[in-house]
Amino acid sequence: MLSLNGKDVLIVGGSSGIGLATAKLAAEAGAKVTIASRSQDKLTAAVKDIGHGVSARVLDAGDDSSVAAFFADGRVWDHIVTSAGQGGRGKLADLTMDAAFAAMNAKFWSYFRVARAAKVAPGGSLTFVTGGLGSKPSPGASLVSAVNAAVEGMTRGLALDFAPTRVNTVSPGMVVTPLWDQFNDQQKKALFDKAATNLPARRVGQPEDLGHAILFVMTNPYTTGTVVHVDGGSALL
């Protein structure tokens, strides 16, 4: 891995889950890390957790004015990572249009806003986080599949439009993140144990597993327009 010493790195969605793990790894690699999310409370807790002089700023990537204000200073970043998104599960007939629009806004349009407004150094990188449903749909998740697939399509287009800035996506399988906090501890254990039994890797993912993959595409100067699947072998099943 190339050194991140002194590099300006922005992690949108860096206060929890995969974003938080990525921020920790980037800071440990010497980067000057800024994390951003909607919740000041989560940001404050994450700053204490990460250490290394990390900075934090409130940003609602789902809001045009918030994104415009965040990037209005014209700061040039060496690397930007966006990890966000929620909602969209359920059969289409059961989803309201408001819920469908909200799911698309929470990920695709949020990523689009950041990509449109941010300034990234030539030779730097922009990395999106999607999910395995983008290439391997499952019942009751067709909208989530469409959102992730849209981000992955945008990745390839932006890699051409933004060159020599590199644009990549990391696509996780099942990862132990706050996404699963809707279930109690017993239910989560059952879900994770079942997945670990079935996956070729015989384990579910940890946020750090994805963080290492994100740092790989962030620092590898020959990687762009790529979707890297970090899923324990789920795509093989």
C-alpha positions in Angstrom: 0.0 0.0 0.0 1.2 3.5 -0.8 1.6 5.8 2.1 -1.2 8.2 3.0 1.2 10.4 5.0 0.0 14.0 4.9 -2.9 13.3 2.4 -6.2 15.1 2.9 -8.9 12.4 3.1 -12.6 13.0 3.5 -14.9 10.1 4.6 -18.6 11.0 4.1 -20.5 8.6 6.4 -17.4 8.3 8.5 -19.1 8.3 11.9 -20.1 4.7 12.0 -19.7 1.3 10.3 -17.6 0.9 7.2 -16.9 4.6 7.0 -15.6 4.8 10.6 -13.4 1.8 10.1 -12.0 3.3 6.9 -11.3 6.6 8.7 -9.4 4.8 11.4 -7.2 2.9 8.9 -6.5 6.1 6.9 -5.6 8.0 10.0 -3.3 5.2 11.1 -1.7 5.3 7.6 -0.8 9.0 8.2 -3.6 10.8 6.5 -5.2 14.0 7.6 -8.7 12.7 8.0 -12.0 14.6 8.0 -15.2 12.6 8.7 -18.6 13.9 7.8 -22.2 12.9 8.6 -25.5 14.3 9.6 -25.3 13.6 13.3 -23.0 15.9 15.5 -23.3 13.5 18.4 -22.1 10.5 16.3 -19.3 12.7 14.9 -18.2 13.7 18.4 -18.1 10.1 19.5 -16.2 9.0 16.4 -13.5 11.7 16.8 -12.8 10.3 20.3 -12.7 6.8 18.9 -10.4 7.5 16.0 -7.9 9.9 17.6 -5.0 10.9 15.4 -6.2 14.5 15.2 -9.2 13.6 13.0 -11.5 16.5 12.1 -15.3 16.3 11.9 -17.9 18.4 10.0 -21.7 18.0 9.8 -22.9 17.2 6.3 -26.3 15.9 5.0 -25.4 14.5 1.7 -29.1 14.0 0.9 -29.6 17.8 0.9 -28.5 20.1 -2.0 -27.8 23.1 0.1 -25.8 21.2 2.7 -23.5 19.7 0.1 -23.1 23.0 -1.7 -22.2 24.8 1.6 -19.8 22.0 2.6 -17.7 22.2 -0.5 -18.1 26.0 -1.1 -14.6 26.7 0.2 -13.1 25.0 -2.9 -10.8 22.8 -0.8 -9.0 20.2 -2.9 -9.0 16.7 -1.4 -6.6 13.9 -2.2 -9.1 11.2 -1.5 -12.9 11.1 -0.9 -14.9 8.1 0.3 -18.7 8.0 0.5 -20.4 5.4 2.5 -24.1 5.9 3.1 -27.6 4.7 2.3 -30.6 3.2 3.9 -34.1 2.0 3.1 -35.6 0.6 0.0 -36.3 -3.0 1.1 -39.6 -4.6 0.4 -41.7 -5.6 -2.6 -42.3 -2.8 -5.0 -46.0 -3.0 -4.6 -45.6 -2.4 -0.9 -43.3 0.6 -1.2 -44.7 4.1 -1.3 -43.2 6.4 -3.9 -41.9 8.7 -1.1 -40.1 5.7 0.4 -38.6 4.8 -3.0 -37.5 8.3 -3.7 -35.9 8.5 -0.2 -33.9 5.3 -0.8 -32.6 6.6 -4.1 -31.7 10.0 -2.5 -30.0 8.4 0.5 -27.4 6.7 -1.7 -27.3 7.4 -5.4 -28.2 11.1 -5.4 -26.1 11.6 -2.2 -23.1 10.1 -4.0 -24.0 12.1 -7.1 -24.1 15.4 -5.2 -20.7 14.7 -3.6 -19.1 13.8 -6.9 -20.5 16.9 -8.5 -19.5 19.4 -5.9 -16.2 18.1 -4.5 -12.8 18.9 -5.9 -10.4 16.0 -6.0 -6.7 16.3 -6.8 -5.5 14.9 -10.2 -4.3 11.4 -9.4 -6.4 11.3 -6.3 -9.5 9.2 -5.9 -13.2 9.1 -5.3 -14.5 5.8 -3.8 -18.2 4.7 -3.4 -19.5 1.9 -1.2 -22.4 0.0 -2.6 -23.5 -3.6 -1.7 -23.7 -7.1 -3.2 -27.3 -6.6 -4.2 -26.1 -4.4 -7.0 -24.9 -7.5 -9.0 -26.7 -10.3 -7.2 -30.4 -9.4 -6.4 -32.5 -11.1 -3.8 -36.3 -11.2 -3.3 -37.8 -8.1 -1.8 -34.7 -6.0 -2.6 -35.2 -5.0 -6.2 -35.0 -1.2 -5.4 -31.9 -1.6 -3.3 -30.4 -3.7 -6.2 -31.3 -0.9 -8.6 -29.7 1.8 -6.4 -26.5 0.0 -6.0 -26.3 -0.9 -9.7 -26.8 2.7 -10.6 -23.9 3.8 -8.4 -21.7 1.1 -10.0 -22.7 2.3 -13.5 -21.9 5.9 -12.5 -18.5 4.7 -11.2 -17.5 3.6 -14.6 -18.7 6.7 -16.3 -17.0 9.1 -13.8 -13.7 7.2 -14.1 -13.7 8.4 -17.7 -15.1 11.9 -17.0 -12.9 12.6 -14.0 -9.6 11.2 -15.3 -6.8 11.3 -14.1 -8.7 11.4 -10.8 -9.6 7.7 -10.2 -13.1 6.6 -9.3 -13.9 3.1 -7.9 -16.5 1.3 -5.9 -16.2 -1.3 -3.1 -19.1 -3.7 -2.9 -19.5 -5.4 0.5 -21.4 -8.6 1.3 -22.8 -9.1 4.8 -20.8 -6.9 7.2 -21.3 -6.4 11.0 -22.4 -2.8 11.0 -25.2 -0.7 12.7 -27.4 -1.6 9.8 -28.3 -4.8 11.7 -29.1 -3.1 14.9 -32.8 -3.3 14.0 -32.5 -6.9 15.2 -31.8 -8.0 18.8 -28.5 -9.7 19.8 -30.0 -13.2 19.5 -31.4 -12.5 16.0 -28.2 -11.0 14.8 -26.2 -14.0 16.1 -28.5 -16.3 14.2 -28.2 -14.3 11.0 -24.4 -14.1 11.2 -23.9 -17.7 12.1 -26.1 -18.9 9.2 -24.2 -16.6 6.8 -20.8 -17.8 8.1 -21.8 -21.4 7.6 -22.8 -20.8 4.0 -20.1 -18.5 2.8 -16.9 -19.9 1.3 -14.9 -17.6 3.7 -16.8 -19.2 6.6 -17.2 -15.8 8.3 -19.1 -12.6 7.9 -17.4 -9.4 7.2 -16.1 -6.8 9.7 -16.0 -3.1 8.9 -12.1 -3.3 8.8 -12.3 -5.9 6.0 -14.0 -3.3 3.8 -11.7 -0.5 5.1 -8.6 -2.3 3.9 -10.2 -2.8 0.4 -11.1 0.9 0.3 -7.6 1.9 1.1 -6.4 -0.4 -1.6 -8.4 1.3 -4.4 -7.6 4.7 -2.8 -3.8 4.2 -3.0 -3.4 2.0 -6.1 -2.6 4.4 -9.0 -3.5 1.8 -11.6 -7.1 1.1 -10.3 -10.0 3.0 -11.7 -13.5 2.3 -13.0 -13.5 -0.9 -10.9 -16.1 -2.5 -8.6 -14.2 -4.5 -6.0 -16.4 -7.2 -4.4 -15.5 -8.0 -0.7 -18.2 -10.5 0.1 -16.7 -13.7 1.6 -17.4 -15.5 -1.7 -21.1 -14.7 -1.7 -21.1 -14.1 -5.5 -20.1 -17.7 -6.0 -23.2 -19.1 -4.4 
